[in-house]
Amino acid sequence: EALAKLIAGARPVHERETISAMDATGRVLAFAQYSTINVPDHDNTSMDGYALRAADVRAAGAMLALSQRIPAGHVGAPLAAGTAARIFTGAHVPAGADAIVMQEQCEAVADNAVRVNAVPQVGQWIRRRGEDVRAGATVLTRGGAVVHQLAQRHSQRFRSRRAYFSVDVVDDQLGRSSAVAAGHDGLARR
């Protein structure tokens, strides 16, 4: 009954202010937030291993020439047919490669070749550009609360509104319930 009365008396908050993301914790978003970037921003590998063309490995045990080494955060040269590139998690997938075979399924042969002991599927272990979040996608909805962990990861400014009260229902030892509303000024009211 008390909750019904509180809800019936609630009014929308129309005041909005633009604040930094770090100050937005606990605020309610006045407008939806949209991603301005693709996540990831490029095709990359989600596994340490070898980038190659799946068509070059028709059977387990295929030997490929090792053409390059691509550390995380780097862009390799385009991959030639019949070659593989040693690649590390997070690195850009080179043009021409369409699969990654994890290092545990490969065997380095000397310094310039690799034996691929598994037949790869096109696209395996590749995180595609925008696979997690596409530029323009809604990432936070209007009316949603901003949490501290999210605010720490964004440098932009949010349009928000402050929540005016929250309701906690408490029982005393006699089993009676009462509602306590905390206003925007932090003072408790019954």
Salt bridges, closest charged atoms under 4 A:
GLU1 OE2 - LYS5 NZ 3.65
GLU17 OE2 - ARG27 NH1 2.81
ASP41 OD1 - HIS42 ND1 2.35
ASP43 OD2 - ARG128 NH1 2.97
ASP56 OD2 - ARG53 NE 3.21
GLU107 OE1 - ARG115 NH1 3.38
ASP132 OD2 - ARG127 NH2 2.65
ASP172 OD2 - ARG176 NE 2.96
ASP185 OD2 - ARG189 NH2 3.06
